[in-house]
Amino acid sequence: MLIFIGKLVFLFIFLVIIIRFLGKSVLAQLTPHDFMTIVFLSYLSFQPLKVDGIMETIVGIIVISIVHVLISRLSLLQWLNKFIIGQPTILIKHGKIIKSNLKNSRYSLNELLSAIRSAGYPYIQNIEYAILEPNGQLSILPKPDMIAITPKLLNIKTEYEGLPIAVVIEGKIKHKNLSLINKTEQWLINELKLKGFCNLDDIFYAAVNDTDYSLIVDTGK
C-alpha cells in the first residue's frame, strides 16, 4: 500500500510539473496536438498504477485529494506561488507585441491575433496591455480612447430595470421562485387569467419582473 501511495503522489506531482513546463498556451487554447499531448501524458502516467480492489481506489482518491489541498495551500505562499501557479506574462504593451515574452510563453502569434479578434480588438495598436494569465486566459486592456462608452462615463443616471423571475416553465409553476417575490400561486393564476391564459399547459414560459411585478408570457408557438 505504501508503494502504491508513493507512486500515486510522485506521478501526480510529476504530471503537474510537466504541464507547467509545457506552458500556459496548453491551458489557453487546446489545439489538436495540445489535447493529444495531455491525453497521452495522462494515459502513460496511469500505466504504472495497478489499482487492486476498492480499498486502493478509496485510498488513491483520498491521497490525491490531500495532495491537491496541500499544493493549493502552498500556492498561497508568495515565494512558492510563482513556481506552482506561475506569473502573468505581458504579450502586448502600449500597442506593441513583446516578441520575447510570446516566444517564452510558447504562445503563437496566430493564437494571440485570434484571441484579440475574439475580444473585439482586430488592431494591436488599440490595445494598451494583453496579459497571459497563469491559468492560460488572455486579459485584454484597451487603450483609453477605445473603451466602450457607458452611461457612467457620460454621467447619465440609470435605473434598475428589474430581473425576470421564471414562475412557469413548460406548464409547471415554480413555487420557490414565486416565494422570492413574495407572491402566491393564486396571485399568479389571477394574473395569467387577466392576460387570457386559463390553462397552465398552454404556457411554455412565464416570468415576473421583480420590481413592478409585470408578467411576461410565452406560449412557445
C-alpha positions in Angstrom: 0.0 0.0 0.0 2.8 2.4 0.8 4.5 1.7 -2.5 1.1 2.4 -4.2 0.7 5.7 -2.4 4.3 6.7 -3.2 3.8 6.0 -6.9 0.5 7.9 -6.8 1.9 11.1 -5.2 5.1 11.0 -7.4 3.2 10.6 -10.7 0.6 13.3 -9.8 3.3 15.9 -8.9 5.4 14.9 -11.9 2.5 15.3 -14.3 1.7 18.8 -12.7 5.3 19.8 -13.3 5.2 18.6 -16.9 2.0 20.5 -17.6 3.6 23.6 -16.1 6.7 23.1 -18.3 4.5 22.8 -21.4 3.5 26.4 -20.8 0.3 28.4 -20.4 -0.7 28.1 -24.1 -1.6 24.4 -23.4 -4.3 25.7 -21.0 -5.3 28.7 -23.1 -6.4 27.1 -26.3 -6.4 23.3 -26.8 -5.1 22.7 -30.3 -5.3 19.1 -31.5 -1.7 18.4 -30.6 -2.1 20.1 -27.2 -5.2 17.9 -26.5 -3.4 14.7 -27.6 -0.4 15.6 -25.5 -2.5 15.8 -22.4 -4.4 12.6 -23.2 -1.2 10.6 -23.8 0.5 12.1 -20.7 -2.5 11.0 -18.6 -2.6 7.6 -20.2 1.1 6.9 -19.7 1.0 8.2 -16.1 -1.7 5.7 -15.2 0.2 2.7 -16.6 2.5 2.0 -13.6 -0.5 2.2 -11.3 -2.1 -1.2 -10.6 -5.3 -0.5 -8.6 -6.1 -3.7 -6.7 -9.6 -3.6 -5.3 -11.9 -1.0 -3.8 -9.6 -0.2 -0.9 -6.8 1.0 -3.1 -9.3 3.0 -5.1 -10.6 4.8 -2.0 -7.1 5.4 -0.6 -6.0 6.8 -4.0 -8.9 9.2 -4.1 -8.1 10.4 -0.6 -4.4 10.7 -1.2 -4.9 12.8 -4.4 -7.4 15.0 -2.6 -4.9 15.6 0.2 -2.1 16.4 -2.2 -4.3 18.8 -4.1 -5.3 20.6 -0.9 -1.6 20.8 0.2 -0.5 22.2 -3.2 -3.3 24.7 -3.0 -2.2 25.8 0.4 1.4 26.0 -0.6 0.4 28.2 -3.6 -0.7 30.8 -1.1 2.9 31.3 0.0 4.3 34.2 -2.1 7.7 32.6 -2.8 6.2 29.3 -3.9 3.2 30.8 -5.9 5.3 31.6 -9.0 6.5 28.0 -9.2 3.2 26.3 -8.6 0.7 28.7 -10.2 3.1 30.8 -12.4 3.1 34.5 -13.1 1.2 36.7 -15.6 3.1 37.5 -18.8 2.7 40.7 -20.8 2.3 39.9 -24.5 1.3 43.3 -25.8 2.4 46.6 -24.1 1.3 50.0 -25.4 0.2 48.6 -28.7 3.4 46.7 -29.3 3.9 42.9 -29.2 6.7 41.7 -26.9 8.2 39.0 -29.1 10.4 37.6 -26.4 7.5 37.0 -24.0 5.5 35.5 -26.8 8.3 33.1 -27.5 9.0 32.2 -23.9 5.3 31.5 -23.3 5.2 29.3 -26.4 2.1 31.3 -27.4 2.0 31.6 -31.2 1.3 34.9 -32.9 -1.7 33.3 -34.7 -3.2 32.4 -31.3 -2.7 35.9 -30.0 -4.3 37.5 -33.0 -7.2 35.1 -32.8 -7.7 35.9 -29.1 -7.7 39.6 -29.5 -10.1 39.4 -32.5 -12.5 37.3 -30.4 -12.4 40.0 -27.8 -13.4 42.6 -30.4 -10.0 44.3 -31.0 -8.7 43.5 -34.5 -5.9 46.1 -34.3 -3.0 45.5 -32.0 -2.3 49.2 -31.8 -5.6 49.7 -30.0 -4.5 47.5 -27.1 -2.8 49.0 -24.0 -2.0 45.6 -22.5 -2.6 42.0 -23.3 -1.6 39.8 -20.4 -1.4 36.0 -20.4 -2.6 34.9 -17.0 -1.3 31.9 -15.1 -4.5 29.9 -15.9 -3.9 30.4 -19.6 -6.6 33.1 -20.1 -5.7 36.3 -22.0 -6.7 39.6 -20.3 -7.0 42.5 -22.8 -7.0 46.1 -21.6 -7.8 48.5 -24.5 -6.4 52.0 -24.8 -8.5 54.7 -23.1 -9.9 56.0 -26.3 -11.0 52.5 -27.3 -13.0 51.9 -24.1 -16.8 51.5 -24.8 -18.8 54.5 -23.7 -21.1 53.7 -20.7 -23.8 55.8 -19.0 -21.4 56.2 -16.0 -18.7 57.8 -18.2 -21.3 60.2 -19.5 -22.7 60.9 -16.0 -26.1 59.6 -17.0 -28.2 58.2 -14.2 -29.7 54.9 -15.0 -32.5 53.0 -13.2 -32.6 49.3 -12.3 -34.9 47.6 -14.9 -35.6 44.6 -12.8 -34.9 40.9 -13.1 -37.4 38.5 -14.8 -38.1 35.7 -12.4 -39.3 32.5 -14.0 -42.6 31.4 -12.5 -43.9 28.9 -15.1 -41.7 26.6 -17.1 -43.3 24.1 -19.5 -46.6 24.4 -17.8 -45.2 23.9 -14.3 -45.4 26.6 -11.6 -42.1 27.3 -9.9 -43.2 27.9 -6.3 -39.8 28.6 -5.0 -39.4 31.5 -7.4 -42.8 32.8 -6.5 -41.8 32.9 -2.9 -38.7 35.0 -3.9 -41.0 37.8 -5.0 -43.5 37.2 -2.1 -46.3 36.2 -4.4 -48.7 33.2 -4.1 -49.9 30.7 -6.6 -53.4 32.2 -6.6 -51.9 35.6 -7.4 -50.1 34.1 -10.4 -53.2 32.3 -11.6 -55.3 35.5 -11.4 -52.6 37.5 -13.3 -52.5 34.8 -16.0 -56.3 34.9 -16.3 -56.1 38.7 -16.8 -53.9 38.0 -19.8 -56.2 35.4 -21.1 -54.4 32.2 -20.0 -56.6 29.8 -18.1 -54.7 26.6 -18.7 -51.1 26.3 -17.4 -50.4 23.6 -20.1 -50.7 26.4 -22.7 -47.8 28.3 -21.2 -44.3 27.4 -22.2 -42.6 30.1 -20.1 -43.8 32.9 -17.8 -41.8 35.3 -15.8 -42.5 38.1 -13.3 -40.4 41.3 -13.1 -39.1 41.7 -9.5 -39.6 45.5 -9.5 -43.0 46.2 -10.9 -44.3 42.6 -11.0 -45.3 42.8 -14.6 -45.9 39.4 -16.2 -44.3 38.1 -19.4 -45.9 35.1 -21.0 -44.5 33.0 -23.9 -46.5 30.1 -25.3 -43.6 28.8 -27.4 -45.7 28.9 -30.5 
